[in-house]
């Protein structure tokens, strides 16, 4: 599995990288602090999955959520799956709603 991590906090990114490194079938293609940095790789079709921080402090609004909508509209045969990451309950609840809408 080729995945990427989009997370603005280095400690959270490092912890996620460590946890994913425990799975031999996971290949981390890249890690990004902003959604703009991640977009080129995502839109290339090389990414199987993305771990997206919902609220990126350096970007307005819920940038990870906005990126998820952009991913959903990509004209790819197999668009990347998405796992939202957050440390805030209110963002987790809204991500759950969005996930239901994207999958249904």
N, C-alpha and C positions, 0 to 999 in steps of 0.2 A: 504494500500500500504506500503510495506516494502522498504525503501530507504536508501541509504548511501550518504554521502557527502565526496568528496575528494578535499580538498582545503588546501593549505599551509599557507594562511594568516588567523590568528585567528579572526580578526574583520570581514572578509568576511564570514567565517564559522559561526560565531555567528549570523550575520544578516540573513543568509540563514536559519539557524535553527529557528530563531524567525519567519520569514515569513512562513516557513513550519508548525510551531506549530499552526498557525491560521487555519489549515485545519485538522479537526478531523479524517479524513480517512488516514492521513499520519503517519506512524510509522518510526522514524529514528532508524535504527538498529545500525548505527555506523557513526563516523566521523573520517576521516583520514587525516594526513598531507602528506602522500606519497602514490603512487600507489602500492608499494610493501606491505604496511600495509593493504590496502584494498583488495588485490587479493584473499586471502583465503576466505573471506566472499562472495565476488562476485562469485567465482568459486563453492561455496557450493550449489548454486541454491536457496538460501533463499532470494535473493534480487530481488525486482520487478523493481527498477529503481535506477539510479546513477546520481548524480549531480557532474560532473567532471570539475575541473579547467584544462584548456588546458595547461597552462604554470606554472609548479611547480618549483619555484626558486631553490630548493635543488636537482632537477633532471635534467638530460640533455634533450635538445630539447623540444618538445611538449609532455611531458609525459602523459598528460591526453588523448591526441589524440592516442598515442601508446596504452594506456590502452583500449580505445574504440575498436581498431582493435583486441586486445586480447579477449575482451568480445564478439565481433562479431564471433570469431572462436570457442567459447565455445560450446561443444556438449550438450546443454541444450534444452529441449522442448520449454521453454519460457525464452530466454535470457533477461537480464535486458534492459529496455529502458535507453536512455542516454540523459541528458541535459548538454550541455557544458556551463561552466561559464568562463568569462574572463573580464578583465578590459581593454583589448587591442584590438583595431579595427582589426589589421592585423591578430590576432589569430581567431577572430570571423569569418572573411571571409573564412579562410582556414577550419574552423570547418564546415561551411555551405557546402562547397564542399565535405568534407568527409561524412557528414550526407546524402547528396544526393547519394553518391556512396554506402554507407552501406544499405540504404533503397531501392535502385533500383536494 
